């Protein structure tokens, strides 16, 4: 599966731009602030119906415009699919597949998967549990549509239950029958979600460990494990006994919305005790494991987006990544870099169809189309 082309209209700093891509490697070159990352974000929109960097769609409309539009054609085994994502000021975002508008955006997720690696991925380790849940959920949602539906249902019920708890606190009146109407379906969903997350981590962890050893040459013992109070046999009883505390806090204090991934090196927290190099290797291994698991479940390779990582990695880790590129481990790849000469040297030994685009002030232009040595 690969993206044949993309057309941008009033998207971020792109006024109008259409590009034809290589099915192998596409280098997006240009100075910082020129719009390289914005182009990757447009691809992210076509895949996941949302930005990877700004959750507010309206803010991705170019200044002095009242809409944005991103259009592209995906090729999967010779079958071509047109996807369009657009948003107007004051209106809801619209996503179309072959001119048919989705009634539920979640139906699109997983059809054209992408894996994005950025210099900020270490936030997965450094930030709170919500970031790690988002990472876990984003992968499972691309390979298991029923999981995404269950997750969305749970989030709606959680928001409604939290609002109900606030009403109870304001009115100083508790309605056991009303709260039970939320508890029962939420408990069922929590059981399903936690079970699926646990299955995922059991499959994900060994793939992650394999990649960590490859890219780091580090003999340290690394591990990822799933942490959830929902797995406990006493959870249901504890959850139902927690009503008064929930009313006091005006929010649901227990559930899968508190789950976490425990990330360790040498059996200690990678966030607290890992070096910067170890943390970089850790998150890159996580993203590469994401790539492999999506490929296993979808039976085709997702698109790989590498945003400005060449400037943030040492030579050893870059070498390991390029070795994987040279072995054709990946499918279609997009690489952004502010230094064109560095990219040329790194990819010199890669046998692939390589297209290079130069970005300047929100306009990308094809500057080289070549096939490296076989």
Phi, psi and omega in degrees: 000134178208162179266117182287315185204169177213145176231130182243137174226118176053035178260114183052241182263013176262121178278299174214128179202135174230133183227143174253129188255158169282148175284351181255271187239132178234119180260123179255106189248153179151165181294160177300138180087002183278337179123015181297310181294327178299326178292318176296324180294326177297321176295320178300320177300314182295331181275311189245007177066015180206163178284150175274348189236339182219112185285348181264106185303319184301330182283354177265001174281133181300145180303137181072011173246162180245013178197165164224155178218133174234123181234145179203164178236120176264141177244119181233101181063031181092348177270123185259135181232127178268131179234137178226136175234125183219157181210131177251151177302128178079007181231165179282153176295142179239131176238130181239144172238115185050048175073359179263125183282133176286134171277332176232118181297332181298338179293340182273333185297129178100346180288321182227073189291149175229156172235122182251128176242124182229165178295344184266008182294339177295347173300334177303324180272323189275331183274186184284181185297333181300324180291320179289324175296319179299318178299311180297314182295324182295324179288309183298323182295330180281343181245351183217098185293326180295327177296315179300317179298317178296321180295317179294319177298316180297317181297321178296314179296321179297316179297318180293319179294320179296322177295321178297319179297322177295321178295319177301316182294321181293316183274350183054046180215123182256132180244100184296322181292321180291316180294329179295331180292342174263323183301313186298307179292329179291320178297320178295316179292321178300318179298316180293316182294314182294323178296317180291321178296319180295318177299318180298311183296323178298327178277324185288318189304310181293329177292317176301314182298322178298315181291323179300315180297323183291314188273345185249338188054028185259131181272003179297146178279118178245152182206151172230128179224157184267131179241121179206131176288342183293333182293335181301140179296335181269005188299311184303315180297317180294320181298315182289335180275000187260011186302312184296320178295321179298319179295318180298316181279343182061035175198161180280114188272351181227148177145180182290347176286001176246003180300162181209164170252126177271117184246118187229156171224126186060032179067016176237159183302125178294329179294320184272325190242354179276143175288169178300319179296318179295321179294320178297315178298322182298311184286327176296319177298324177297316181291323178292325175293323174302313179304310184296319181292321176297317179297318180300316185281325183269343182067023170204161185278133174288166175282136181254124179249116179250104187259105171057032182271341181295333181278347186250350182255152175281170185301324182297313182289325175297317179301317180296319179295316182293328175299322178291322177296316182296328180276005180060036176294327182259170174260242179284135183231139171241126182236126173258144180202140178276348182242100183298324182293326179293315179299319180299317181293316183296320185267004185301324184266007182268127180270088183204164171282116185242127174245136180243131180241136176257129181252131177214121177050046175077024175223122180257136182228135176291125181244343179202137177225106187218157175249119181291173185301151176266000000 
